[in-house]
């Protein structure tokens, strides 16, 4: 065998290893993409948790306005006053944003 044969194979294998290694790090399914996906997953999980908490809060508010055992007449009056900026004839209403 000549000396050029094994060196060409070595260079070819080395280039293939470099290519595959670079692709494993920076490719579409590589390490960098994996880290980005992990960050996105954490952000989406935080958003989902916040939405679940908001849903629970809104459900509790809605339950206070449903007829039946949970109905809260004072809460209904409070909400109506806030939404309509209304009050009794002897009251002064200040609307704050």
Helices and strands as residue ranges (DSSP letters): H 3-26, H 31-63, H 73-84
